[in-house]
Amino acid sequence: MTSFEIIIEPVVTEKTTAQMEKGKYTFIVDKRANSQMVRKAVEEVFSVKVKSVNVGQVYGKKKRSRWSFSKTPNYKKAIVTLFPGYKIEVIQSA
């Protein structure tokens, strides 16, 4: 897997935007990726030094649409903490 296959997209919400000011960035990553793979990919793609990586599974929720039920997809999320002085420019997608 290449670095661009590991990092799928950044998560931009009110909570993650507040964390970005503290040097923590949240990404949706490939389901097969582990902490070491995410660390290497972020350092390679964004040219920064990573202090720590926390990876967790996010399970989909059940949704109801009239008479039937559906489920949102599962995905893996990584919270990457950078050393002080490093920054990532995250562009919010429309």
N, C-alpha and C positions, 0 to 999 in steps of 0.2 A: 504494500500500500504506500502511495506517495503522500506527502504532507498535505496536498490539496484534496486528497480523498478522505483524510482523517477529519479535518475541520470542515464541517458542512456549512454552518452559518453562525454568526453571532446572535445572541439573544438581546434584544433592545426593548426593555420595559422600564417603568418608573423605578422599580427596585434595582435592576441591574445598572441603570444609569447612575444612581446614587453610589453604588459600589465601585463604579469606574473611577470616581474621584479618589477612592482609597487605594486604587491600583489593582482591583479585582475585576476580571473580565469573564463573561459567561459565553460559552459556545455550545452549539449542538454538534456532537461528534459522531463518528461511525460507531455502530453497535459493537464491533469487534475491537475497538481501540481501548488500550489501557493507559494508565497515568504516564508511563515512560514514553509511549508513542505520542501522546498529546503534548507533553513537554517538548519533545524534539521537533514536532510539527510547528508549534507556535514560535519557538526560537528560530526555526528555519524560515518560515513565511514572513514573520513580522520583524525580524532582526532585533529581538529583545532578550533579556535574561529573565528566566522564570524562577521564582522562589519556591512555589509549591503548586500542586495540581490536585484538586478534589474531583473525583468522577462519581456520578451516580445515575441510576436508572430512573426514568420518569415513566410511570405507568399511565396508560390512557384511561379516560373516564367514560362511563356509560352515558350516552345521550339518548333522549327520547324524541322521536319525530312522529307525531300522531299516534299510530297504533304499533309501530315497530321500534325496536331499539337498535342503536349502532354504537360503535366505540371509536374514540379518537385513537390515533396510533401511539405506540410506545416509542420512546427515544432515549438516547443517552446524552447526559449533560455534563459538561466539565467547567469548573470554576478555576480559573488560572490567576494566581497572584504573582505580580511582577516585583522585582527589586525596585527600591525607590530611585527615581530619576528616569525610568523607562515608561513609555506610553504607547498605546495603540490607538490609531484613529479608526473608530468604528463608524461606518456610514449606515444610517438607518434605511432599510429598504421600504419602498412604498406599499 
